[in-house]
Amino acid sequence: MTDVNAKTIAFQCPQCGCALELTIGQIKSPESTHCACCGVGINTDASASSRIVEEIREAAEKVPAEITIKFIDRPENDDDGA
């Protein structure tokens, strides 16, 4: 399974709206980061982030590795207006 901490989360700077990306590992870190556009400091709540990451990891483990899609052959309807 892929390391959850390496997954990237995209978000917008709360100050200027610039598109930013951090890994989950960076978000969990107690160190702050800065917006590349306006330079505002961005702090994350490491304890809350850790709980959320654990929930994401548990949910990801429940997703099947493979999904099968079945197509149903339906007769064409001449009255559908197409």
C-alpha positions, 0 to 999 in steps of 0.5 A, a space after each residue: 500500500 502507498 504511504 499515506 503521508 506521501 499523498 498530496 493535498 491541494 488547497 488555496 492560501 487563506 490570504 491570497 487564494 493561490 493554489 498550494 499543495 502539501 503532502 499529508 506528512 507536511 501537514 502533520 508536521 509541527 513546522 509551519 509553511 509559507 505561501 509561495 505567492 504572498 508569503 503568509 505563514 500557514 500553520 496546521 493543527 498536527 494533532 487534528 491532522 493526525 486524526 484525519 490522516 488515520 481516518 483517511 488511511 482506514 477508509 483507503 484500506 476499505 477501497 477494493 483494489 479492483 472494481 468490475 463494471 458490468 454493462 447491461 444490454 438494453 433494447 433501443 427505444 425508438 420513442 426516446 426522441 433521439 
